[in-house]
Amino acid sequence: MNLFLKDKKSIYAIANGKTFPIEEVKDEVFSSKMMGDGIAFELMDNKIYSPGNGIIQVVFPDGHAIGLKRKDGAEFLIHIGFNVCDLKGKGFYPKVKVGQKVKSGDLLVELSRKELKEIDLTTVLIFMNFNPVKKKINSAVIANQTIVAEG
């Protein structure tokens, strides 16, 4: 059962893995919250999913970042990995396009661990225009099942 349909303020895990505070991310742009508050993920597999229902606003050309907007105006940025721009998209396989409607749990990006074996694949979910009421950090999470934030 997808609880997102009942509670549109819930934000679901974008990946299977473990969450940790965004302040601990090794990239200062994210750890200092310049782009907004968020949650960091240590990935356990190769797939990134939608945190909720919305419309894809941006897909970076190299596939390492995707922007999503909910019907209520809440915006999210998912940024996969660090120091990935030199790869020119190698290892990132987006499954969505700008303007596409997505539901919580829809597959957004697949990764090739073989092609990205030397890359820090820490992934962040940034809340662009709101502050969550609460966040679930330092926890094991399951994509589209674990609520990681509300707001």
CORPE-V374073 format. One line per field, one symbol per residue. phi: phi as a letter, one per 40 degrees, with the letter a starting at -180 (. if undefined). A space follows every 10 residues. Layout:
phi = ???
This chain:
phi = .ccdccbccc bcdcacibca ccccccbcdc ccgdchcabb bccbabbbbc cicibccabd dcgcabbbbc dcgcbbbbbb gbfbcccfgd gbbcbbbdgc cbbdgccbab bbcccbccbc cdbbbbccba bccabbbfbc bbdgbccbab i
